[in-house]
Amino acid sequence: MTKTNLMDKYPVFSLHVKKNEISFKNADDIIAYFQERIQEHPVATFIAIFDHYQHTSSLQDATIAPEIKDAKNIVFCFGKQLPNAKMLAVRPRSIGVCELDESFEVSFLEVPNEQLQKVVYEWVEALKTQA
């Protein structure tokens, strides 16, 4: 897993894994895996699956990198506390799953709560053990 500052300001964690290294066959399989993790978590709430590829490809003059075959986000919220109105800016959470020719790229924005950052990090890292 790597951490980068996307556009020099957004802390993004990402995992790049080859398709032949895991049991998941496509982006939908990985999204289903995350949906199970969210449903099992005592606080997390599933919100939606956003088909980013379909949305972008439906737009006039849209641009999608040719190596991207599918791109979806699973949207969810931990939201156990709402200490101030500004917290709404960093919620809900999302994990992006991008299917490429021979691999997957899974990414998420750093979670403001350290314990929940660890949860999401472990969910993503566990993909590597699903061989």
Biotite code that builds the C-alpha atoms (Angstrom):
import biotite.structure as struc

atoms = struc.array([
    struc.Atom([0.000, 0.000, 0.000], chain_id="A", res_id=1, res_name="MET", atom_name="CA", element="C"),
    struc.Atom([1.291, 3.433, -0.837], chain_id="A", res_id=2, res_name="THR", atom_name="CA", element="C"),
    struc.Atom([0.350, 6.879, 0.397], chain_id="A", res_id=3, res_name="LYS", atom_name="CA", element="C"),
    struc.Atom([0.474, 9.839, -1.960], chain_id="A", res_id=4, res_name="THR", atom_name="CA", element="C"),
    struc.Atom([-0.739, 13.396, -1.858], chain_id="A", res_id=5, res_name="ASN", atom_name="CA", element="C"),
    struc.Atom([-3.050, 13.588, -4.840], chain_id="A", res_id=6, res_name="LEU", atom_name="CA", element="C"),
    struc.Atom([-2.895, 17.037, -6.438], chain_id="A", res_id=7, res_name="MET", atom_name="CA", element="C"),
    struc.Atom([-0.443, 17.963, -3.648], chain_id="A", res_id=8, res_name="ASP", atom_name="CA", element="C"),
    struc.Atom([-3.187, 18.100, -1.025], chain_id="A", res_id=9, res_name="LYS", atom_name="CA", element="C"),
    struc.Atom([-5.342, 14.962, -0.698], chain_id="A", res_id=10, res_name="TYR", atom_name="CA", element="C"),
    struc.Atom([-3.783, 12.084, 1.293], chain_id="A", res_id=11, res_name="PRO", atom_name="CA", element="C"),
    struc.Atom([-4.699, 8.980, -0.708], chain_id="A", res_id=12, res_name="VAL", atom_name="CA", element="C"),
    struc.Atom([-3.821, 5.388, 0.121], chain_id="A", res_id=13, res_name="PHE", atom_name="CA", element="C"),
    struc.Atom([-3.731, 2.959, -2.775], chain_id="A", res_id=14, res_name="SER", atom_name="CA", element="C"),
    struc.Atom([-3.063, -0.686, -3.407], chain_id="A", res_id=15, res_name="LEU", atom_name="CA", element="C"),
    struc.Atom([-2.089, -1.981, -6.821], chain_id="A", res_id=16, res_name="HIS", atom_name="CA", element="C"),
    struc.Atom([-2.532, -5.741, -7.182], chain_id="A", res_id=17, res_name="VAL", atom_name="CA", element="C"),
    struc.Atom([-2.250, -8.012, -10.210], chain_id="A", res_id=18, res_name="LYS", atom_name="CA", element="C"),
    struc.Atom([-5.346, -9.984, -11.149], chain_id="A", res_id=19, res_name="LYS", atom_name="CA", element="C"),
    struc.Atom([-3.469, -13.298, -11.053], chain_id="A", res_id=20, res_name="ASN", atom_name="CA", element="C"),
    struc.Atom([-2.466, -12.650, -7.423], chain_id="A", res_id=21, res_name="GLU", atom_name="CA", element="C"),
    struc.Atom([-5.996, -12.564, -5.990], chain_id="A", res_id=22, res_name="ILE", atom_name="CA", element="C"),
    struc.Atom([-9.241, -14.494, -6.396], chain_id="A", res_id=23, res_name="SER", atom_name="CA", element="C"),
    struc.Atom([-11.362, -11.522, -7.455], chain_id="A", res_id=24, res_name="PHE", atom_name="CA", element="C"),
    struc.Atom([-12.158, -11.508, -11.171], chain_id="A", res_id=25, res_name="LYS", atom_name="CA", element="C"),
    struc.Atom([-13.508, -7.971, -11.616], chain_id="A", res_id=26, res_name="ASN", atom_name="CA", element="C"),
    struc.Atom([-14.334, -4.698, -9.874], chain_id="A", res_id=27, res_name="ALA", atom_name="CA", element="C"),
    struc.Atom([-17.796, -5.959, -8.889], chain_id="A", res_id=28, res_name="ASP", atom_name="CA", element="C"),
    struc.Atom([-16.246, -8.866, -6.950], chain_id="A", res_id=29, res_name="ASP", atom_name="CA", element="C"),
    struc.Atom([-14.058, -6.462, -4.978], chain_id="A", res_id=30, res_name="ILE", atom_name="CA", element="C"),
    struc.Atom([-16.975, -4.103, -4.337], chain_id="A", res_id=31, res_name="ILE", atom_name="CA", element="C"),
    struc.Atom([-18.974, -7.093, -2.993], chain_id="A", res_id=32, res_name="ALA", atom_name="CA", element="C"),
    struc.Atom([-16.047, -7.950, -0.687], chain_id="A", res_id=33, res_name="TYR", atom_name="CA", element="C"),
    struc.Atom([-16.068, -4.398, 0.733], chain_id="A", res_id=34, res_name="PHE", atom_name="CA", element="C"),
    struc.Atom([-19.842, -4.453, 1.085], chain_id="A", res_id=35, res_name="GLN", atom_name="CA", element="C"),
    struc.Atom([-19.489, -7.554, 3.284], chain_id="A", res_id=36, res_name="GLU", atom_name="CA", element="C"),
    struc.Atom([-16.835, -5.830, 5.433], chain_id="A", res_id=37, res_name="ARG", atom_name="CA", element="C"),
    struc.Atom([-19.098, -2.786, 5.846], chain_id="A", res_id=38, res_name="ILE", atom_name="CA", element="C"),
    struc.Atom([-22.106, -4.928, 6.801], chain_id="A", res_id=39, res_name="GLN", atom_name="CA", element="C"),
    struc.Atom([-20.016, -6.845, 9.355], chain_id="A", res_id=40, res_name="GLU", atom_name="CA", element="C"),
    struc.Atom([-18.705, -3.673, 11.009], chain_id="A", res_id=41, res_name="HIS", atom_name="CA", element="C"),
    struc.Atom([-20.652, -2.612, 14.139], chain_id="A", res_id=42, res_name="PRO", atom_name="CA", element="C"),
    struc.Atom([-20.742, 1.090, 13.202], chain_id="A", res_id=43, res_name="VAL", atom_name="CA", element="C"),
    struc.Atom([-20.345, 1.329, 9.413], chain_id="A", res_id=44, res_name="ALA", atom_name="CA", element="C"),
    struc.Atom([-23.397, 1.931, 7.219], chain_id="A", res_id=45, res_name="THR", atom_name="CA", element="C"),
    struc.Atom([-23.526, 1.085, 3.521], chain_id="A", res_id=46, res_name="PHE", atom_name="CA", element="C"),
    struc.Atom([-24.816, 3.977, 1.403], chain_id="A", res_id=47, res_name="ILE", atom_name="CA", element="C"),
    struc.Atom([-24.331, 3.233, -2.284], chain_id="A", res_id=48, res_name="ALA", atom_name="CA", element="C"),
    struc.Atom([-22.278, 1.897, -5.128], chain_id="A", res_id=49, res_name="ILE", atom_name="CA", element="C"),
    struc.Atom([-21.364, 4.582, -7.633], chain_id="A", res_id=50, res_name="PHE", atom_name="CA", element="C"),
    struc.Atom([-20.467, 3.399, -11.136], chain_id="A", res_id=51, res_name="ASP", atom_name="CA", element="C"),
    struc.Atom([-17.934, 6.063, -11.975], chain_id="A", res_id=52, res_name="HIS", atom_name="CA", element="C"),
    struc.Atom([-17.004, 4.472, -15.305], chain_id="A", res_id=53, res_name="TYR", atom_name="CA", element="C"),
    struc.Atom([-20.603, 4.411, -16.510], chain_id="A", res_id=54, res_name="GLN", atom_name="CA", element="C"),
    struc.Atom([-21.203, 7.966, -15.351], chain_id="A", res_id=55, res_name="HIS", atom_name="CA", element="C"),
    struc.Atom([-18.091, 9.390, -16.987], chain_id="A", res_id=56, res_name="THR", atom_name="CA", element="C"),
    struc.Atom([-18.537, 7.435, -20.211], chain_id="A", res_id=57, res_name="SER", atom_name="CA", element="C"),
    struc.Atom([-22.097, 8.776, -20.525], chain_id="A", res_id=58, res_name="SER", atom_name="CA", element="C"),
    struc.Atom([-20.900, 12.380, -20.595], chain_id="A", res_id=59, res_name="LEU", atom_name="CA", element="C"),
    struc.Atom([-20.208, 14.226, -23.804], chain_id="A", res_id=60, res_name="GLN", atom_name="CA", element="C"),
    struc.Atom([-16.484, 14.879, -24.338], chain_id="A", res_id=61, res_name="ASP", atom_name="CA", element="C"),
    struc.Atom([-15.595, 12.631, -21.378], chain_id="A", res_id=62, res_name="ALA", atom_name="CA", element="C"),
    struc.Atom([-12.062, 11.326, -21.003], chain_id="A", res_id=63, res_name="THR", atom_name="CA", element="C"),
    struc.Atom([-11.213, 7.926, -19.550], chain_id="A", res_id=64, res_name="ILE", atom_name="CA", element="C"),
    struc.Atom([-7.672, 6.576, -19.624], chain_id="A", res_id=65, res_name="ALA", atom_name="CA", element="C"),
    struc.Atom([-7.580, 3.676, -22.116], chain_id="A", res_id=66, res_name="PRO", atom_name="CA", element="C"),
    struc.Atom([-6.149, 1.257, -19.527], chain_id="A", res_id=67, res_name="GLU", atom_name="CA", element="C"),
    struc.Atom([-9.203, 1.729, -17.253], chain_id="A", res_id=68, res_name="ILE", atom_name="CA", element="C"),
    struc.Atom([-11.778, -0.998, -17.878], chain_id="A", res_id=69, res_name="LYS", atom_name="CA", element="C"),
    struc.Atom([-14.095, -0.304, -14.927], chain_id="A", res_id=70, res_name="ASP", atom_name="CA", element="C"),
    struc.Atom([-14.213, 2.166, -12.036], chain_id="A", res_id=71, res_name="ALA", atom_name="CA", element="C"),
    struc.Atom([-16.588, 2.046, -9.077], chain_id="A", res_id=72, res_name="LYS", atom_name="CA", element="C"),
    struc.Atom([-16.818, 3.535, -5.605], chain_id="A", res_id=73, res_name="ASN", atom_name="CA", element="C"),
    struc.Atom([-18.454, 1.943, -2.611], chain_id="A", res_id=74, res_name="ILE", atom_name="CA", element="C"),
    struc.Atom([-19.807, 4.715, -0.383], chain_id="A", res_id=75, res_name="VAL", atom_name="CA", element="C"),
    struc.Atom([-20.297, 4.212, 3.358], chain_id="A", res_id=76, res_name="PHE", atom_name="CA", element="C"),
    struc.Atom([-20.124, 6.062, 6.660], chain_id="A", res_id=77, res_name="CYS", atom_name="CA", element="C"),
    struc.Atom([-18.751, 5.254, 10.098], chain_id="A", res_id=78, res_name="PHE", atom_name="CA", element="C"),
    struc.Atom([-20.306, 8.442, 11.574], chain_id="A", res_id=79, res_name="GLY", atom_name="CA", element="C"),
    struc.Atom([-20.394, 7.467, 15.259], chain_id="A", res_id=80, res_name="LYS", atom_name="CA", element="C"),
    struc.Atom([-19.732, 11.065, 16.275], chain_id="A", res_id=81, res_name="GLN", atom_name="CA", element="C"),
    struc.Atom([-20.759, 14.399, 14.813], chain_id="A", res_id=82, res_name="LEU", atom_name="CA", element="C"),
    struc.Atom([-18.744, 16.860, 16.927], chain_id="A", res_id=83, res_name="PRO", atom_name="CA", element="C"),
    struc.Atom([-19.192, 19.810, 14.570], chain_id="A", res_id=84, res_name="ASN", atom_name="CA", element="C"),
    struc.Atom([-20.680, 20.821, 11.235], chain_id="A", res_id=85, res_name="ALA", atom_name="CA", element="C"),
    struc.Atom([-17.335, 20.677, 9.415], chain_id="A", res_id=86, res_name="LYS", atom_name="CA", element="C"),
    struc.Atom([-17.173, 16.889, 9.828], chain_id="A", res_id=87, res_name="MET", atom_name="CA", element="C"),
    struc.Atom([-19.728, 16.662, 7.048], chain_id="A", res_id=88, res_name="LEU", atom_name="CA", element="C"),
    struc.Atom([-16.993, 17.737, 4.632], chain_id="A", res_id=89, res_name="ALA", atom_name="CA", element="C"),
    struc.Atom([-15.072, 14.480, 5.176], chain_id="A", res_id=90, res_name="VAL", atom_name="CA", element="C"),
    struc.Atom([-18.075, 12.166, 5.243], chain_id="A", res_id=91, res_name="ARG", atom_name="CA", element="C"),
    struc.Atom([-19.223, 9.815, 3.926], chain_id="A", res_id=92, res_name="PRO", atom_name="CA", element="C"),
    struc.Atom([-16.220, 7.631, 3.117], chain_id="A", res_id=93, res_name="ARG", atom_name="CA", element="C"),
    struc.Atom([-15.512, 5.949, -0.194], chain_id="A", res_id=94, res_name="SER", atom_name="CA", element="C"),
    struc.Atom([-13.252, 3.197, -1.475], chain_id="A", res_id=95, res_name="ILE", atom_name="CA", element="C"),
    struc.Atom([-12.505, 3.331, -5.182], chain_id="A", res_id=96, res_name="GLY", atom_name="CA", element="C"),
    struc.Atom([-11.967, 0.178, -7.217], chain_id="A", res_id=97, res_name="VAL", atom_name="CA", element="C"),
    struc.Atom([-10.405, 0.595, -10.637], chain_id="A", res_id=98, res_name="CYS", atom_name="CA", element="C"),
    struc.Atom([-10.075, -2.396, -12.950], chain_id="A", res_id=99, res_name="GLU", atom_name="CA", element="C"),
    struc.Atom([-7.178, -2.253, -15.383], chain_id="A", res_id=100, res_name="LEU", atom_name="CA", element="C"),
    struc.Atom([-6.132, -4.781, -18.049], chain_id="A", res_id=101, res_name="ASP", atom_name="CA", element="C"),
    struc.Atom([-4.055, -7.010, -15.775], chain_id="A", res_id=102, res_name="GLU", atom_name="CA", element="C"),
    struc.Atom([-4.568, -5.497, -12.336], chain_id="A", res_id=103, res_name="SER", atom_name="CA", element="C"),
    struc.Atom([-6.724, -3.573, -9.896], chain_id="A", res_id=104, res_name="PHE", atom_name="CA", element="C"),
    struc.Atom([-6.049, -0.255, -8.181], chain_id="A", res_id=105, res_name="GLU", atom_name="CA", element="C"),
    struc.Atom([-7.946, 0.222, -4.915], chain_id="A", res_id=106, res_name="VAL", atom_name="CA", element="C"),
    struc.Atom([-7.785, 3.628, -3.262], chain_id="A", res_id=107, res_name="SER", atom_name="CA", element="C"),
    struc.Atom([-9.268, 5.683, -0.456], chain_id="A", res_id=108, res_name="PHE", atom_name="CA", element="C"),
    struc.Atom([-8.831, 9.105, 1.093], chain_id="A", res_id=109, res_name="LEU", atom_name="CA", element="C"),
    struc.Atom([-7.187, 9.099, 4.525], chain_id="A", res_id=110, res_name="GLU", atom_name="CA", element="C"),
    struc.Atom([-9.786, 8.721, 7.281], chain_id="A", res_id=111, res_name="VAL", atom_name="CA", element="C"),
    struc.Atom([-9.670, 11.501, 9.931], chain_id="A", res_id=112, res_name="PRO", atom_name="CA", element="C"),
    struc.Atom([-10.175, 9.001, 12.788], chain_id="A", res_id=113, res_name="ASN", atom_name="CA", element="C"),
    struc.Atom([-7.014, 6.915, 13.408], chain_id="A", res_id=114, res_name="GLU", atom_name="CA", element="C"),
    struc.Atom([-8.888, 3.796, 14.541], chain_id="A", res_id=115, res_name="GLN", atom_name="CA", element="C"),
    struc.Atom([-11.171, 3.863, 11.512], chain_id="A", res_id=116, res_name="LEU", atom_name="CA", element="C"),
    struc.Atom([-8.215, 4.606, 9.221], chain_id="A", res_id=117, res_name="GLN", atom_name="CA", element="C"),
    struc.Atom([-6.735, 1.353, 10.494], chain_id="A", res_id=118, res_name="LYS", atom_name="CA", element="C"),
    struc.Atom([-9.999, -0.501, 9.755], chain_id="A", res_id=119, res_name="VAL", atom_name="CA", element="C"),
    struc.Atom([-10.170, 0.684, 6.136], chain_id="A", res_id=120, res_name="VAL", atom_name="CA", element="C"),
    struc.Atom([-6.440, 0.108, 5.669], chain_id="A", res_id=121, res_name="TYR", atom_name="CA", element="C"),
    struc.Atom([-6.804, -3.482, 6.898], chain_id="A", res_id=122, res_name="GLU", atom_name="CA", element="C"),
    struc.Atom([-9.830, -4.115, 4.654], chain_id="A", res_id=123, res_name="TRP", atom_name="CA", element="C"),
    struc.Atom([-7.826, -3.028, 1.620], chain_id="A", res_id=124, res_name="VAL", atom_name="CA", element="C"),
    struc.Atom([-4.632, -4.834, 2.647], chain_id="A", res_id=125, res_name="GLU", atom_name="CA", element="C"),
    struc.Atom([-6.623, -8.046, 3.180], chain_id="A", res_id=126, res_name="ALA", atom_name="CA", element="C"),
    struc.Atom([-7.369, -8.152, -0.553], chain_id="A", res_id=127, res_name="LEU", atom_name="CA", element="C"),
    struc.Atom([-3.826, -9.504, -0.991], chain_id="A", res_id=128, res_name="LYS", atom_name="CA", element="C"),
    struc.Atom([-4.656, -12.558, 1.122], chain_id="A", res_id=129, res_name="THR", atom_name="CA", element="C"),
    struc.Atom([-7.678, -13.465, -1.019], chain_id="A", res_id=130, res_name="GLN", atom_name="CA", element="C"),
    struc.Atom([-5.774, -15.753, -3.408], chain_id="A", res_id=131, res_name="ALA", atom_name="CA", element="C"),
])
